Every structure is written in structure tokens, then in C-alpha cells.
Amino acid sequence: MTLESQSPAFVTAQSGVHLAIEISSALPPGRLALEVTLWSQVTYRSTMRQTLSNNFQGLSPLNSEQIPLTNNSLDWSSGAVVPLQLPIIAPDLPGTPGKGTNGVTLSIDTCIGTSTASPGTCAGIYPLQVSLLDLQLGVTYTSFTTDVILTPPSETVGTHALRFAWVMPLGSSGAIAPSGQPVKDPSDIAEINNLASILDQAPNASITLNVFPQFVEALTELNDPDDQAALVSLRTLNRGAGQVAVVPGTFVPTDVDALTSELPGSLGAQLSRARAVLGPLINFEAHEYVATAPISGQSLSDLAQSGVTRLLVPSNGAQPLSARFAPYTPTAPFNIPNSGVSAIASDPGLEQDIANKVSPALRAEQMLADLSVIYFANPEPNQAVAVESPLGQPLDMAFISDMLKGLSESSVIHAVTLPDVFDTVAVGSSSYSPNPRGLANAVPVPPGSQLPVAAIHVAQRDLAALNSMLPDETHKAGQPPFADLILTSEGIALPSSERQAYLAPIDKKAGGLASYVTLPFGRTITVTSLDAKIPISIVSTAPVPVTVELTASSSYLRFPKGHTWTIKLYPRTNVVQIQLTAGTSGDFPLRLSLTSRSGFIIQSGY
């Protein structure tokens, strides 16, 4: 038995709620019935969570009705969807009940007051248990619990809605091959197109995309119409009436703490490249960053140096709540001490809601009920919660669609972007939220982690050699640039062998520089005067002029005007005059070294 749909997500009239339930059974319809039980109002998140496993301790049943599957209006056969219309009668709920399935009408006679409504009113969350019964044996085969979220306009319109920011990753799977060629990822493209369609149907809901720019760069390089259309959709999403905010991630998903501790400066390089890729395409806020795992104080410092002033951390990324705050849900950002950064932590309960293994429709209604409990329990204005979907898992579009449609219709939950949360909810504005609040103690990076630190340093040195020798206007070391291959090698999901594969083309390109240049090795210098100028012939077959440094050294000769010269080699034989002095005339060995301006040795010898 599966809940396929529930509408409306928030009940605002006595017409109640419509459920579509798929039922599969080998038993004949005459033996089966659905039992719907409406339970009393939930006021705590812990109580709501226990109802998800059909535990109703502390609650009382308000109505319990049976609907035989032989009902003429159902016409059920195994595998078919059963439609249930359940009118709900409650104080302050306007309209008329209408006709319910099998004449069932649910009524709420006993109401309790809440902190946002007057005593005796009925706005709130009511668990609705649906069970499949065997009428012959008198047993229950299966059941699930959804929720009726009652929001009479007279009690909820005009109140302070709870702001909710939902952050979703985009482009985390590998988009660049070791060859430098872009990799097409149909799943990421489908996610963009599906999100665009879903948001069109939910005009009052907003989301935040944590975009890993490797994906956008790959789309830019691919000429396939689908890829170009995805880029257009991404631009349109970002500009659509503030519905979507893009927050740049690192260029590829990384272990931020490993980068910080083992490759100082690499986190800044990841962020800088990310912003450079996204900048021409998408308007985005560079001040927000989404941490997909707990981070250390040093990583936080590096983020702050890169301009990050607002941070979303996972639920385990902030210090545990003290006894004073543990019973409550924090609903405001906090300052991280001595950092200049404010943060909000992803809500652990909402993370569990996303992870629940139930149908998309049921999961959406349970998560909306969870958010609504927070709203009803919190009387303070301008409060917010946030959640980030887990990295590395496909986005469940059916679930997202049901969620955003419900949020778009809600008067008590206002779906906003992550930047909106920081713009509209002041740090420490909730008496239920700690401020300041430190980061959790991140797990130390073990010595000798999977990052090939030495190999990355060599690749960085080699790339510096290429960049220093070749003019900017002629140096395009690959598609994408070689620098992006180094950044990609730092990705969190790559095994060691694949990391090396991304670095190998840079080493090969730099090593090939020697094949373009011929120095006059294998001969001695004949000096007939104590002061002399010696011509050195250097042949270059490089396709473009290259700038290098020539160094001469000898135990017997002196170089009165220095022994290192910066020269430009053209694609021909280049003659360099070296001025030197000798104590006596004769034949002397001369060592020549040709290096890039960054110190990379192209050739060296006598």
C-alpha cells in the first residue's frame, strides 16, 4: 500500500483532503477495507516523529472509519489506485464539507491552543493513519501515517511564516575526463530541466543550488543541443523572480579540511576558479558557502579569506546544543566566534525527512508537517530553518515536486533562498537559538591521506613553467585548461590511480618542452682573450616565441654582467652573446641551463 498523492498539502477548507492510494493484494476486494484514523493534534516534533512508525502514545483518536474496497465508487482491483475524499469539519475552517468517500467525514471537536493561535482554535498538525484490513480475519496487513495540516485562513493568514531554505547539490559527478575532454552527464541535465518544470508549477517556492562549476564548464565546452539548452535553463532558473539562488561550491567536490591542511592555498584556488567559471553565466552570491561535511577552524579561516561571510554547515558541523537549547529547534543564524562569519546549521530532523524510505508523496507530507510543527511552536517573528540534500545522491524529483507544490500553497511556511535567510533573519534573533555557536570538532585529516600531495606540487610547478614560457594569448594548454585538471585531481571521490591520471598530461606537456629546444652541448669554450664575448646558438622549434632564462656557469670563468639572462626564443636559430672573463687563455668547459622563469629545468648540461 503506497500513498501516491495527497492534496491539498495544507487544509484550508472543510472540503478536506484527497488521498490517492495504490493497493496491491491477491485477496478479493470483499475481504479488504481501508481504515482511516485521525489522531489528536501534535505539538512537539518528537511526537510527530514517533507517529511515523505508527506510535501514537500520548495522542487520542478523534475519528476512525472503515471504507470497504467493494465500495462502488472505488471499483478496486489489485494494483489500482484508490481515491479517497475525506472532508474535515473543524472550528474556524470555512466552506462546506461536501461528499466524502463512503460517506466518511472527519471531525475535530476538541481543539487546543497554540502559541500562534488563540486557545480553543484548531490550526495545527493531525496525524492521519491509513491501514489495510482483512475483514474476514480481523487483522491489519499494513499501514502508514500521513498528516493533515490544518491552516484555517482566520488563524494563519498574516502571521509570521517560517522561512525555509532548501539547498540542493548540482553537478557533483565527474564532468571532466583526464584527457581534459568534457563528460556528458544526462542525469545532471535532467535535474536542471526537471527543476525548471517543477518551479514553473510552484511559483511561490524558492530553492538554492550548490553548483559545482566543473559541470557548468563541461556544458560550455559541449556542443550538443541538449547541453546548450541546459545552460539556458540554468540561466533562466537563476533569473526567475528570485526563485533560485546559486551558491558556488568548490570547482569539484573536495575534502575541504584535507585541502587546507595538506595543500595550503588550494581551497582558495578552488573557489576562485569556481567563481570565474560561473561569473559570466550566472548571477550568484559569492559570500555564501555550503559545507557538505564538518570543517575545521583553519578551513573556516581560508573560506573567510576568500570572501565567505555566510555559511551553511551540516547538522553535525556545529557544536551540540547545550541543555538550555536542546529541547528546541534553532531558528536563527549564529555568529561563529572570532571568524567574522555567520552560519546556520542544516536541521537534523529535516535531513531525516529527506532520507526517509517511503513514497515521495508521503515523505513530502511528513516533511511539510515537520516544518509546520516548528512554525506552530515558535511565536517569534522572522525565523528560519535550512536543510541541505546529501551530496552524491540523485535528487528525487517526484519528492521535490510534491514538496515545492505544497510550499507554494502554504501560508505558514515560506520557501526562500539561503541568501534570503541571512538577509531577513538577524543573527541571534531567536531566544530558542544559541548565539554565538562554534563549529563542531572536525575529524582530523589522517597523515598521508589519499591526496597525492607531492604529485600535485610537481604538476603545479610544471604548469607554472608552461605559463611562464608561453604567451597568454597563445597558451591554451587544453580543454579545459591544465589548471582545471589539477583542481579536478583534488576531487573527494577519486581513487588514487585516477588522481594521477589527471596530473599526467601536465607532466607530459612540460617534459616535452625540451624537445623544442637545442642547446650547444658537448663542446668546450675557447678563450683567446682575457675578456671575451662568446656566441651561444639556441635552436627553437616551438610553434610560438617562448620566454626562458639561460644560465651559464664555470669553475674557471667569470661573468662580469651576470650569468643569467632572460631571453625570448623565436622559432629559428637564436644567438645569445655571453660576456665573460678568464684568468688565462685556453679551452674551458661551460655549463648551460635553460629554465622557465618559474625555475622548471628545460635542459641543462655541458
N, C-alpha and C positions, 0 to 999 in steps of 0.2 A: 504494500500500500504506500503510495507516494503522493505527496502534495505537489500538484503541477502548477497551480496558480492560486493566488488569493488577492481579492480586490474588494474594496479599496484597502490600501495598507493602513490607512488611518480612518476610522469610522466617525463620520460627522453627521449622520442622519439615521433615523430609525429603520431605513431600508436595510441597514446592517452590512453583512459581509457575504461575498460569494466565494466558495471554495470549489476547485476542480481537483478531484482525487482519482488517481489511477489505481485500479484494484485488479490483481490477477489471482485467480484461485481455481482449482479443479472442482471445487464444490458447486452444487447447483445454487442459483440465486435464492431459492426458497429457504435455504439454511443460513443465509448470511444477512447481517444487518450492520449498519453503522450506528455507533453511539457517540453523540456529541455532548460533552460536559463542559459547561462554563464555570470556571472557578472564581473565587473572590479576588479582589484587587491585590496586585503585587506592589509593595512599596520599597523593597530592597533588591539590589542587584543579586545578592546571594540567593534570595528566594526565587527570583526569576530563573537563575541558572540551575537550581535544583529541579525546577519543573521540566527542564529539557530532557531529563531522564525519567519523566513521569513520577516525580516525587513531589507530592503536594502537601507535605507536612506544614502545618500552620495555616493552611487555607481551607476554605469550606466550599462545597459545590453549591452554585446558585441555581443551575438548571442541569438536567440530564435527560436527553431524549434519544429514542431509538428510531432509526429510519430503515425499514426493511429494503433490501435491494430488489425486491419484487415490486416496489412502488412503480406505478405506471409511468410516472414522469421520468424515471431513471432509465428504464429499458436496458438494464445492465447485462453485459456478457463479459467473460474473463478478458482482461487486458484493456477494457474500455474505461473511459474517464467518466466518473460520476459527478454531476454538477449539484452543488448544494447551495441554496439561497437561505441564509439564516438572518431574518430580521432581529433587531435588538431594540428593546424598549428600555429607556433609562431616563431619569430626570435630566432636563436641560437638553436632551437630544431631540432636535426638531424633526419634522416630517411625519409621515405615516408608515407603519411597519410594512405594509404590502403583504404579498403571499409568500410564505416560506415553504420549502420542500417538505412534503408530507404534513403540512400544517404546522411545522415546528416554528416557534418564536421564542427567542431567548430574552429573558427579562432580568434587569438589575434593579432590585428593590432596595437593597441595603448598601448604602454608599458611605465612604469615609472621606474625611477632609484630607487635603494635601497642602503642601507649603505654597503651592501656586494657585490654589482654588479654595473657595470658601468651604467651611465644614458642611458636610451633607451633600456635596456635589460628587459627580461620578467620573470625571475625567481621570484616566489612568490606564493601566495595563491589566488585562484579564486573561489568564491562560485559558486556552480552548483545547481540550483533549479530544482527539478523534480516535475511536477504537473500532476494530473489525471483530464482530462477534459471530460465534456459531450458535444459532438459536436452538439447535437440537441438543448440543452437548452443554450449552451454557458456559462456554469458555471464550476467552479473548485471545485471538491469534496475534494481533499486532496493534500498535497504537503509536501515535505521535502527538506532540504538543506544539501548537502554534499559539499565537496571541491575538486577542482583539485589543487594539489600541484605540481607546475611546477619547476623541478630542472634540467635544461639543464646541461650536464656534463661540458661544457665550462665555465659555470658561478659558479658552485658549487664544483666540484671536486678539492681537495687541499685546500679548505677553512677550517676555524676552526669550526668543527662541535660542536653543542651544546650538552654537556653531560647531560644525563637524567638518574636519579636513581629512580627506582620504587620499593617501599618496600611493601611486601605483608605479612599479618599475617598467621601463620601456627600453628595449634594445640591449638586454644584458647578455644574450647569447652571442657567441663569436661571430663577428661580421667582417673580419679581415683575415685572409689566409697568410701563411708565412711567406708566400710569394709576393705579398703586397696587393694581391687582387681582392676586390670586394666580394663578399659572400652573400648570396641572396638568402633571405630568411622569410619564407612565406608566412610563418606564424606571427612575426612582429608586424608585418604589413597588414595581415588580417586584423590584428589587435587595433591598429590605427583606424582602419575602416570601420570596424565594429563600434569602437568608441565614438566615432563621429556620428554614426547612425543612432546609437543609444542616446547621446546627448541631444540630438535633434528632437527626440521624443520626451526628454526630461529638461525642458528649458530653464527650470528654476534650480537645477542642481549643478554643482561645480566639483571638479576633481583637480588633483595635482599629479603631474607626470614627472617622475625622477628619470630623466633621459640620459642614457649613456651614449655620448656622441659618436663612438665608433660606428654605431648603427646608422646615424644620420650621414656620416661621411661615406659609408658604403652605398647608401641610397643615392647620394650625389654623384658617385662615380658610375653607377649602373645606368644603362641607357634604356632598360626595359620600361615600357609604358606603365606597368603596374608600380614600379619603383618610383617613377616620377610623379605618378598620381598620389602615391603615399606621401611624398614630400609636400605636395599641395594640400593634402588633407591635414597634415601635421601643422602647416602654417595656418590653415583655416581654423583648426581646433584652438590654437593658441590665441587667435584674434577674435574669437567668438564671444563677445559681450562679457568677457571676464570669466567664462565658464571653465577654462583650463589654464592653469599656471604651469610653466615648465621650469623645473629646478635642475640645473646641470649636475650630473654626477661626475665622478672621475671619468676620464676618457674611456676606460674599460672598468668593469667591477674589480676592485682591488681589496686586499687586506691592508687597510689604512695604517694600522699600527706597524705591520711589517715594513711598509714603505718608509715610515717615519724613522724607525729605529735602525734599519739596515741600509737604506738608500736616502740619506738626508737630501732634501730638495726635490725628491721625485713626486711627492704629493702635490707640491706647488706646480710642477711641470704638468701633471695630470690635469689639474684644474684649469691651468692656463690654456692648455690645448683644447680642453672641452669647451671653454668659452669662445675660443677662436673659431671652432667648427660651428657652434650654434649661433654665434652672433649675427652672421649675415642672413640667416634663415628665419630665426625665431626671436621674438622679444621675450626676455626672461629676466628674472631677478637673480643677480649674482651674489646676493647677501645671504640666501638660504642654502642650506646643505642638508641632505638626508643621509644620516649614518645608518647603514644597513646592519651594523654589528657594533657592540660597545667599543668605545675608543678611549685611548689614554689621554692624560693631560698634555703630553708632548704633541700628539696628533691634533688636539684641540688648538694648541698654540700655532701649529702650522696652518690650520684652517683659518684662524683669525688673521694671520699674516697674509693670507690670500684674499682677504676681504669678507670672510664669512662672519656675520654677526648674529645669525639666527639659525638654530639647529633643531632638527628632529632626531631624537635618539630612539632606539628600540626600547621596549618596556624594561628590559634588563640592562639598559645602558645608563640609567640614573640610579643614584643611591636609593636603597629601600626606604619606604615611608616609615617615619617614626610612629610610635604608639598613638601620638596625638592625631595623626592624619590617616593612619591605616584603615579606619572604618569608612573613609570617604573616597570618592573619585576625584582626583585633582582635575581642575577645570580651568587652569590659567597657566601661561608660561612662567618660567622662573629664570632668575639670573644664575649663571654658573660662576662661583666666586673667583675673583682675580683673573678674569678672562676677557671681559668686555663682550661676552656672548650670552644671549638669552636662548632658552631652549624650551621645548615641550616634549614630553615623553609619549611614545605610542602607547595607547591604552591596552593593558594585557587582556582585559575581558573582550574587547573588540577584536584583538588578534585571535582569540579563541573562537569567536563567532565566525571569522573568515575561514578558520581551519576546520570547522565542524563538517563531518561527513554525512550530510543529509542533502535532500534535493535543493536545487538553487532557490526555489520559491520559499521553502520552509526556512532555509538558512537566512534569506533576506528578511523575512518577517520576524524571526528571532533576533536578528541584529538590530532591526528598527525598534523592536520592543526594548532591547538593552539600552539603546540611546534614549528612548523615551523615559525609562526609569531614571536616568541621570537628569533629564530635564525636570521631571516632576519632583525630584528630591532636592533640587537646587534652586532656591528663590533668588539668588543674586543675578544681577544683570550682566550681560556681555561675558558669558562663559563659553569655553570651547574645549573640545577633546579632539584628538587626532589618532590616526592609525595608519601604519604602512603595511601594504601587502608584502608577503615574503618574496625575497629575491630568488630567482631561479625556478619559479613555478609559473606555468601558464596562467594568464588571467582567465577566470571563469566568467565568460561574457553573459551567460544566462543569469547568473547571480548578480553581476554588476547591473544588468539591465533592470532586474526586479528592484534592486536597491535604489537606483537613481530615479526610477519612476516613482517609487514611494516617497523618496526625499523631496522630489519636485512638487509633490502634492501636500507636503506636511506644513502645518502651521507652527509646529513645536520644535522641529529640527531644521536648521538652515545649513545646507551643504555649501561650504565655502572652500577657497583655496588656502594652501598653507601660508602664503604671504598675507592673505586677509586675516588669518588668525592673529598674527603678530601685529598687524595694523590696527585691529579693532579690539583686541583683548589685552589690557595692560598687564605687564608682569606683576605677579603677586596680587592680582585683583580679587582673588577668591580666598575667603577665610578657611576654605577646606583644602587649600593647596600650599605646600611648603615653598618658601622663598627666602633666601637663596637655597639652591639644592645642587649638590655636587654630582659629578659623574660617578658611575659605579667603577669599581676597580677592574679595569680591563685585564683579560688573561694575558700574561707576559708572552711576548713572542719568543718561542724556543730558539736557542742558538742553532745556527745552520738551518734555517727554515728553507722552504722549497725555492725561495727566490735565488737565482744564480747571480749573486752579488758581483763576483769577480767578472763573470762573463758580461754582465750589463755594463760594468765600468769600462771594459775593453771596447764594447760596442759604442759607448758614449765617446770614448777617446777617438775611435775610428771615424765616427760621424763628425766630430769636431774637425778632424783632418780634412774630410771631404768638404765640409762647409767653408773651411778657411782657404782651401785651394781654388775652389770653383766659384766663379762669379754668381751672385744671387740670381741674375736674370737667365743664366744658362743651367743652373744646378737644380734639377728636379730628379732626385735620386730614385724615385719610384712612385708608384700609385698604390696606396697613399705614400707620403714621404717616409724616408727611413726612420725619422724620429718617431713616427707613429708605430713602427714595428717594435721599437724599444718599449714604448708605453704599453703596447699590446702584450709583450712578453711578461709584463708585471701583473697580468690578469690573475684573479684569485682561483679560477677553475682550471688553469692549465697544468698538466703534468710536466715534469722536468724536461722530458725529451722535446715537447712542443715548445717550451720556452726557448730552448737552444735553436730550434728551427727558425724562430722569428729573428734571432740575432745573427744567424749565419750569413744572410745576404749582405749585411753591413760589413762584416769582416771580409767577405769575398771582394766586395767593391773596393774597400780600402786597400786590401792586399794587391789588387790589380793595378794600383797606381804606378807601381814600379815598372810595369810592362810598357808604360807610355814614355818613360824617360831613360836615356842612356848617358851615363857619366863616363869620362875617360879614365877608367881604372886600368891597372896593370902596367903602369909606366912610372918612371921617376922624373923629377923636375931637374932640368939642367940650368944652373945659375952661373952666368959668366960675369956678373957684376954684383957688387955687394948690395945694391938697390936695384930692384927689377920689377917689371910688370909681366905677369905670366897670363896668357890667354887660356881660359878653360872653355872647351866646347861641350855644350849640353844639347843633345838632340831630343826634341819632344814630338811625339806622335799623337798627343792628346787632341781631341777634336776642337778644343777651345783653348784660349790662353789660360794658364794656371799660375797662381802666385805661390811661390815657395821660398824657403830660406836655404841658402848654401853656406855651409860652414867648412873652413879649411883648418887643418891642424898639422903641426910637425914639431918634432923634438929639436930640429936644427934650424928652423926658420922662424922669423918674427913677422908680424903683420902690423905695421905702424898705424894703419887706419881701420883696425878691427879685423876680425876673422870671420864675421858672419854678415851676409848680405841678403836683403830681401829683393828678389828678382821676379820678373814676370816672364815666363817661358811661352813663346809662341810656337805654333805647330811648324817647326823648322829647326835648323841648327842655330842655337843661341850661343854667342861668345861673351864670356864674362872676363873682364880684366881684373886680376888679383895683384895688388901691390904688396911686395914682401922685401925683407932684408935678410942677408946671410952673413955669417962671420967670415966665410971664405967661399970661393967659387968651387963648383963641383956638382955632382948629381945627388939629389936628396929625395927620399920618399915623402909623399904628400897625401894625407888622408882627407877625403872629401865626404861630406854628409849632406844629403838633400832631405829636408824635412818639411812638413806642413808648418804653418805658423802656430798651430796648436801643439807642436812637438812630435807629431807622428813621423817616424823614420821611413822615408820612401826608399832611399838607397844609401848605403854607407860602405866605404872601403878605400883601399889604396890603389 
